[in-house]
């Protein structure tokens, strides 16, 4: 069992800065897209398997880059926003160089708004990324450059993905959460086994009916089949509304800040009312107009630890799950599914089904930040240290075995460099 005194060292930090710098050099994509008329300059998730620009990946990349290269960090966000749609939506994938990778694109299960832009969202941590880059760089000058686009995106979320007026945003397919193959979706997708073909059929069962509506959001939601208020997505949304209010205040927009503070409070109340399960001491996603709980114990049930105003009794309940060595306190925490849940798989299964057990650095970053906010920097240090141990052993991978730290998924995976931000917090 890992020791609570485990912590990164200054030598770890220097090693990690070198690793982060090299990854962002290797995976940097620059060029000109004739289809949009825009230049692009961003870090792709992995040059081997994911050469395009993903929404939440780029937000993580910008935060990591804010510690080592502010010009690249700014370019990451600006490239992400260059093809924002007229309604404020920002696609979860921008296929800047698609024409060079047609065979690869053919393997993706993705809904397209156009040939080069997807019609899916991802967890909305854009405001956090802007704040990190502004704080370490040009401050209000940078905020003023990007804030109009950022606000338009959060208006889209409020107007289009808050269909029931309770302040919580809904996703209409599993990959909009970024947690594509999580066992949370098995029942809704009628997953019969742990093979990729089963998940692919389930994805089509959700998404194909949308095609006849030309993916009109109101009509997709009206089907009331997959209309999920995901706990992780909404905790990130609440956190980013709070951050967006802070950004508005930095540029003297008090009225704008008040709007986002009120929206965060409403979503916060609904999260407690609809998602908290007193018996289990966990938060669960809810689906449909009926807000039916999806009772699967995954790391997202712990995500409200990020909320600084979480009630002490709920903090205690979530901490009991987190520190339980039969659930989440693995040798290399934090597994993406509770280790005592029947769907837990420390390695990927069925042709690379993910989020069913392995540890991911981005979820570690969020949960460790929550621990810091609730006075447990000691535990955040353990998570940071064990993440470094895993990275030193297996490289900068997409995810890791929580028990052995063996690395799996894409190599040189850029969002894992968000570990640098966490280490800077706990040293």
C-alpha positions as CSV (number, residue, x, y, z in Angstrom):
1,X,0.0,0.0,0.0
2,X,1.3,3.5,-0.9
3,X,2.5,5.7,2.0
4,X,0.6,8.9,2.7
5,X,4.0,10.7,2.9
6,X,4.8,9.9,-0.8
7,X,5.3,13.2,-2.6
8,X,7.0,14.5,-5.7
9,X,10.5,16.1,-5.4
10,X,12.1,19.1,-7.1
11,X,14.0,16.6,-9.2
12,X,10.7,15.1,-10.3
13,X,9.5,18.6,-11.3
14,X,12.6,19.2,-13.4
15,X,12.3,15.8,-15.1
16,X,8.6,16.4,-15.8
17,X,9.2,19.9,-17.3
18,X,11.6,18.3,-19.8
19,X,9.2,15.5,-20.6
20,X,6.3,18.0,-21.1
21,X,8.4,20.2,-23.3
22,X,9.4,17.3,-25.5
23,X,5.9,15.9,-25.9
24,X,4.5,19.3,-27.0
25,X,7.3,19.7,-29.5
26,X,6.7,16.2,-30.9
27,X,2.9,16.5,-31.1
28,X,2.7,20.1,-32.3
29,X,0.7,20.6,-35.5
30,X,1.1,23.8,-37.5
31,X,-0.1,24.7,-41.0
32,X,-2.9,26.3,-43.1
33,X,-6.3,24.8,-43.7
34,X,-7.6,25.8,-47.1
35,X,-11.1,24.6,-46.2
36,X,-11.4,27.3,-43.5
37,X,-8.8,29.8,-44.6
38,X,-7.2,29.7,-41.1
39,X,-3.7,28.9,-39.9
40,X,-3.6,26.4,-37.1
41,X,-1.1,25.8,-34.3
42,X,-2.0,23.2,-31.6
43,X,-0.8,20.1,-29.9
44,X,-2.6,16.9,-31.0
45,X,-3.3,14.2,-28.4
46,X,-0.9,11.8,-30.1
47,X,0.8,12.1,-33.4
48,X,0.6,8.3,-33.8
49,X,-3.1,7.8,-33.3
50,X,-4.9,11.2,-32.9
51,X,-3.4,13.9,-35.2
52,X,-6.4,16.3,-35.0
53,X,-7.5,18.9,-32.4
54,X,-9.8,17.7,-29.6
55,X,-11.7,20.2,-27.4
56,X,-11.0,19.1,-23.9
57,X,-7.5,17.7,-24.8
58,X,-6.6,21.2,-26.0
59,X,-7.8,22.8,-22.8
60,X,-5.6,20.4,-20.8
61,X,-2.7,21.1,-23.2
62,X,-3.1,24.9,-22.8
63,X,-3.0,24.6,-19.0
64,X,0.2,22.4,-19.1
65,X,1.8,24.7,-21.7
66,X,1.0,27.8,-19.6
67,X,3.9,26.6,-17.3
68,X,6.5,26.2,-20.1
69,X,5.5,28.1,-23.3
70,X,2.8,30.8,-23.1
71,X,2.9,31.5,-26.9
72,X,2.0,27.9,-27.6
73,X,-0.7,28.0,-24.8
74,X,-2.4,31.0,-26.3
75,X,-2.2,29.5,-29.8
76,X,-3.8,26.3,-28.5
77,X,-6.9,28.2,-27.4
78,X,-7.1,30.5,-30.4
79,X,-6.9,27.6,-32.8
80,X,-9.7,25.8,-30.9
81,X,-11.9,28.9,-31.3
82,X,-11.2,29.7,-34.9
83,X,-14.0,27.5,-36.3
84,X,-16.6,28.3,-33.7
85,X,-20.0,27.9,-35.2
86,X,-22.5,30.8,-35.7
87,X,-24.6,29.5,-32.8
88,X,-21.6,29.5,-30.4
89,X,-21.0,25.8,-30.4
90,X,-17.4,24.6,-30.6
91,X,-16.9,21.1,-32.1
92,X,-15.2,18.5,-30.0
93,X,-12.9,17.6,-33.0
94,X,-11.5,20.0,-35.6
95,X,-10.1,17.9,-38.5
96,X,-7.7,20.5,-39.7
97,X,-5.7,18.1,-41.9
98,X,-8.4,15.6,-42.6
99,X,-7.5,15.2,-46.3
100,X,-4.3,13.6,-45.3
101,X,-5.9,11.1,-42.9
102,X,-9.1,9.9,-44.6
103,X,-8.4,6.2,-43.8
104,X,-8.0,7.1,-40.1
105,X,-11.2,9.2,-40.0
106,X,-13.1,6.3,-41.4
107,X,-12.5,4.4,-38.2
108,X,-14.0,7.0,-35.9
109,X,-17.5,6.8,-34.5
110,X,-18.2,10.5,-34.7
111,X,-21.2,12.6,-35.7
112,X,-20.2,15.4,-38.2
113,X,-21.6,18.9,-38.5
114,X,-19.5,19.3,-41.6
115,X,-16.7,17.4,-43.3
116,X,-14.1,19.0,-41.0
117,X,-16.0,19.7,-37.8
118,X,-17.8,17.3,-35.5
119,X,-21.3,17.8,-34.1
120,X,-20.5,16.7,-30.6
121,X,-19.5,18.6,-27.4
122,X,-16.9,17.6,-24.8
123,X,-16.5,18.5,-21.1
124,X,-16.5,22.4,-21.0
125,X,-13.3,23.4,-19.3
126,X,-12.5,26.2,-21.7
127,X,-12.8,28.9,-19.0
128,X,-10.3,27.1,-16.8
129,X,-7.8,26.9,-19.7
130,X,-8.2,30.6,-20.5
131,X,-7.7,31.6,-16.8
132,X,-4.6,29.5,-16.5
133,X,-3.0,31.1,-19.6
134,X,-4.1,34.6,-18.6
135,X,-2.8,34.2,-15.1
136,X,0.7,33.3,-16.2
137,X,0.7,35.5,-19.2
138,X,-0.9,38.7,-20.5
139,X,-3.8,38.8,-18.0
140,X,-6.7,41.0,-19.0
141,X,-5.3,41.7,-22.5
142,X,-5.5,38.0,-23.4
143,X,-8.9,37.6,-21.7
144,X,-10.3,40.5,-23.7
145,X,-9.1,38.8,-26.9
146,X,-10.9,35.5,-26.4
147,X,-13.7,36.2,-23.9
148,X,-16.4,37.1,-26.5
149,X,-16.0,33.6,-28.1
150,X,-15.7,31.9,-24.8
151,X,-19.0,33.5,-23.6
152,X,-20.8,32.5,-26.8
153,X,-19.8,28.9,-26.1
154,X,-21.2,28.9,-22.6
155,X,-24.4,30.6,-23.9
156,X,-24.8,27.7,-26.3
157,X,-24.5,25.3,-23.5
158,X,-27.1,27.2,-21.4
159,X,-29.5,27.7,-24.3
160,X,-29.2,24.3,-26.1
161,X,-28.1,21.8,-23.5
162,X,-30.1,22.9,-20.5
163,X,-33.4,21.5,-21.9
164,X,-35.3,21.0,-18.6
165,X,-34.4,24.4,-17.1
166,X,-32.8,23.0,-14.0
167,X,-29.4,24.4,-14.9
168,X,-27.7,21.1,-15.6
169,X,-26.5,20.4,-19.1
170,X,-27.3,17.2,-20.9
171,X,-25.3,15.1,-23.3
172,X,-27.0,13.2,-26.1
173,X,-24.4,10.5,-26.7
174,X,-21.7,8.8,-24.6
175,X,-18.7,10.2,-26.3
176,X,-19.8,13.8,-25.5
177,X,-18.6,13.1,-21.9
178,X,-15.2,12.0,-23.2
179,X,-15.8,8.7,-21.3
180,X,-16.7,6.8,-24.4
181,X,-16.8,3.2,-23.1
182,X,-17.6,3.7,-19.4
183,X,-19.7,1.0,-17.9
184,X,-22.1,3.8,-16.9
185,X,-23.6,3.5,-20.4
186,X,-23.9,-0.3,-20.6
187,X,-27.6,-0.4,-19.8
188,X,-28.6,2.6,-22.0
189,X,-26.6,1.2,-24.9
190,X,-27.7,-2.4,-24.4
191,X,-24.1,-3.6,-24.2
192,X,-24.1,-7.4,-24.3
193,X,-20.3,-8.2,-23.9
194,X,-17.0,-6.5,-23.6
195,X,-16.1,-6.5,-27.3
196,X,-15.8,-3.3,-29.4
197,X,-18.4,-4.5,-31.9
198,X,-21.0,-4.5,-29.1
199,X,-20.1,-1.0,-28.1
200,X,-20.2,0.1,-31.8
201,X,-23.7,-1.4,-32.2
202,X,-24.8,0.4,-29.0
203,X,-23.4,3.7,-30.3
204,X,-25.3,3.4,-33.5
205,X,-28.4,2.5,-31.6
206,X,-28.1,5.9,-29.8
207,X,-26.9,8.0,-32.7
208,X,-28.5,6.7,-35.9
209,X,-32.0,7.8,-34.9
210,X,-30.7,11.4,-34.7
211,X,-29.9,11.4,-38.4
212,X,-33.5,11.6,-39.5
213,X,-33.8,14.8,-37.5
214,X,-30.6,16.2,-39.1
215,X,-29.3,16.1,-35.5
216,X,-31.6,18.9,-34.4
217,X,-30.9,19.3,-30.7
218,X,-34.5,19.7,-29.6
219,X,-35.6,16.7,-31.5
220,X,-32.7,14.5,-30.3
221,X,-33.5,15.5,-26.7
222,X,-37.2,14.9,-27.3
223,X,-36.5,11.2,-28.0
224,X,-35.7,11.0,-24.3
225,X,-33.5,8.0,-24.7
226,X,-30.0,9.2,-24.0
227,X,-30.3,12.6,-22.4
228,X,-27.8,12.4,-19.5
229,X,-26.8,14.9,-16.9
230,X,-23.3,13.5,-16.4
231,X,-21.9,14.3,-12.9
232,X,-18.4,14.9,-14.2
233,X,-19.5,17.1,-17.1
234,X,-21.7,19.2,-14.8
235,X,-19.1,19.6,-12.0
236,X,-16.8,20.8,-14.7
237,X,-19.5,23.1,-16.0
238,X,-20.3,24.5,-12.6
239,X,-16.6,25.1,-11.9
240,X,-16.1,26.8,-15.3
241,X,-19.1,29.1,-14.7
242,X,-17.5,30.2,-11.5
243,X,-14.2,30.8,-13.4
244,X,-16.0,32.6,-16.2
245,X,-17.5,35.0,-13.6
246,X,-13.9,35.6,-12.4
247,X,-12.8,36.3,-15.9
248,X,-15.6,38.8,-16.4
249,X,-14.7,40.6,-13.2
250,X,-11.1,40.9,-14.4
251,X,-12.3,42.9,-17.4
252,X,-14.8,44.9,-15.3
253,X,-17.9,43.2,-16.4
254,X,-19.8,42.8,-13.1
255,X,-23.2,42.2,-14.8
256,X,-21.8,39.3,-16.8
257,X,-20.2,37.8,-13.7
258,X,-23.5,37.9,-11.9
259,X,-25.2,35.9,-14.7
260,X,-22.6,33.1,-14.5
261,X,-22.6,33.0,-10.7
262,X,-26.4,32.6,-10.7
263,X,-26.2,29.9,-13.3
264,X,-23.6,28.0,-11.3
265,X,-25.7,28.2,-8.2
266,X,-28.8,26.8,-10.0
267,X,-26.8,23.9,-11.5
268,X,-25.2,23.3,-8.1
269,X,-28.6,23.0,-6.4
270,X,-29.9,20.6,-9.1
271,X,-26.8,18.5,-8.9
272,X,-27.5,17.9,-5.2
273,X,-31.2,17.4,-5.7
274,X,-31.0,15.0,-8.6
275,X,-27.6,13.2,-8.5
276,X,-26.8,12.7,-4.8
277,X,-27.6,9.2,-3.4
278,X,-27.8,9.3,0.4
279,X,-27.8,5.5,0.7
280,X,-24.6,4.9,-1.3
281,X,-22.9,8.1,-0.4
282,X,-22.2,8.8,-4.1
283,X,-23.3,11.1,-6.9
284,X,-24.8,9.3,-10.0
285,X,-25.6,10.5,-13.5
286,X,-29.3,10.9,-14.3
287,X,-31.0,10.2,-17.6
288,X,-34.1,11.6,-19.3
289,X,-36.9,13.7,-18.2
290,X,-37.5,11.3,-15.4
291,X,-33.9,11.8,-14.1
292,X,-33.4,8.1,-13.6
293,X,-30.1,7.5,-11.7
294,X,-27.5,5.4,-13.5
295,X,-26.2,3.6,-10.4
296,X,-22.7,2.6,-11.5
297,X,-19.8,3.4,-9.2
298,X,-17.1,5.1,-11.3
299,X,-14.7,7.9,-10.5
300,X,-17.2,10.5,-11.8
301,X,-19.3,9.7,-8.6
302,X,-16.4,11.4,-6.7
303,X,-16.1,14.4,-8.9
304,X,-18.1,16.8,-6.7
305,X,-15.0,16.8,-4.4
306,X,-13.9,19.6,-6.8
307,X,-16.6,21.8,-5.4
308,X,-15.2,23.9,-2.6
309,X,-18.6,24.4,-0.9
310,X,-19.4,20.7,-0.7
311,X,-21.1,19.8,2.6
312,X,-18.6,18.3,5.1
313,X,-20.7,15.1,5.5
314,X,-20.7,14.6,1.7
315,X,-16.9,15.2,1.6
316,X,-16.5,12.6,4.3
317,X,-18.7,10.1,2.4
318,X,-16.8,10.6,-0.9
319,X,-13.5,10.4,0.9
320,X,-14.5,7.0,2.4
321,X,-15.0,5.6,-1.1
322,X,-11.8,7.2,-2.4
323,X,-9.6,5.9,0.4
324,X,-11.2,2.4,0.4
325,X,-8.5,0.0,-1.0
326,X,-11.2,-2.2,-2.4
327,X,-12.6,0.7,-4.4
328,X,-10.3,3.6,-5.5
329,X,-7.1,3.7,-3.3
330,X,-5.1,1.5,-5.7
331,X,-1.3,1.5,-5.8
332,X,-1.6,3.9,-8.7
333,X,-4.8,5.8,-8.0
334,X,-7.4,6.7,-9.1
335,X,-9.0,3.9,-11.2
336,X,-11.8,5.0,-13.5
337,X,-14.2,2.3,-12.2
338,X,-14.4,1.1,-8.6
339,X,-12.2,-2.0,-8.3
340,X,-15.0,-3.9,-6.5
341,X,-17.5,-3.2,-9.3
342,X,-18.1,-6.2,-11.6
343,X,-17.2,-4.2,-14.7
344,X,-13.8,-3.2,-13.4
345,X,-11.0,-4.0,-15.8
346,X,-7.5,-2.7,-15.0
347,X,-6.5,-3.3,-18.6
348,X,-8.4,-2.4,-21.7
349,X,-10.7,-5.1,-23.1
350,X,-12.6,-5.9,-26.3
351,X,-10.5,-4.1,-28.8
352,X,-9.5,-1.1,-26.7
353,X,-12.6,-0.3,-24.7
354,X,-11.6,2.4,-22.3
355,X,-12.6,4.0,-19.0
356,X,-13.6,0.7,-17.5
357,X,-10.8,0.6,-14.9
358,X,-7.4,2.2,-15.9
359,X,-6.1,5.3,-14.2
360,X,-6.1,8.6,-16.3
361,X,-3.9,11.6,-15.5
362,X,-6.7,14.1,-16.3
363,X,-9.1,12.7,-13.8
364,X,-6.3,12.5,-11.2
365,X,-5.8,16.2,-11.8
366,X,-9.4,17.1,-11.1
367,X,-9.8,14.9,-8.0
368,X,-6.5,15.9,-6.5
369,X,-7.5,19.5,-6.9
370,X,-10.6,18.7,-5.0
371,X,-8.6,17.1,-2.2
372,X,-6.5,20.2,-1.9
373,X,-9.6,22.4,-1.6
374,X,-10.8,20.2,1.3
375,X,-7.6,20.4,3.1
376,X,-6.0,17.1,2.0
377,X,-3.0,18.2,0.1
378,X,-1.2,15.2,1.6
379,X,-3.4,12.9,-0.5
380,X,-3.1,15.1,-3.5
381,X,0.7,14.7,-3.2
382,X,0.3,10.9,-3.1
383,X,-1.7,11.0,-6.3
384,X,0.8,13.3,-8.0
385,X,3.7,11.2,-6.8
386,X,2.3,7.9,-8.0
387,X,1.4,9.4,-11.3
388,X,5.0,10.4,-11.7
389,X,6.1,6.9,-10.8
390,X,3.8,5.4,-13.4
391,X,5.0,7.9,-16.0
392,X,8.7,7.2,-15.3
393,X,8.0,3.5,-15.6
394,X,5.8,3.4,-18.7
395,X,6.2,6.7,-20.4
396,X,3.6,9.4,-21.1
397,X,0.7,7.2,-21.9
398,X,-3.1,7.6,-22.4
399,X,-3.9,5.6,-19.3
400,X,-2.3,3.2,-16.8
401,X,-3.0,0.0,-14.9
402,X,-3.9,1.1,-11.4
403,X,-2.2,-1.9,-9.9
404,X,1.0,-2.2,-12.0
405,X,1.4,1.2,-13.7
406,X,1.8,-0.5,-17.1
407,X,1.0,2.1,-19.7
408,X,-1.7,1.5,-22.4
409,X,-3.4,3.4,-25.2
410,X,-1.8,6.0,-27.3
411,X,1.9,6.7,-26.7
412,X,3.2,10.3,-26.0
413,X,-0.3,11.3,-25.0
414,X,-0.3,15.0,-24.6
415,X,-3.1,15.6,-22.0
416,X,-1.2,13.5,-19.5
417,X,1.2,16.5,-19.4
418,X,-1.5,18.2,-17.2
419,X,0.4,16.3,-14.4
420,X,2.9,19.3,-14.5
421,X,0.1,21.6,-13.2
422,X,-0.7,19.2,-10.4
423,X,2.9,18.8,-9.3
424,X,3.3,22.6,-9.3
425,X,0.3,22.8,-6.8
426,X,1.6,20.2,-4.3
427,X,5.3,21.0,-4.2
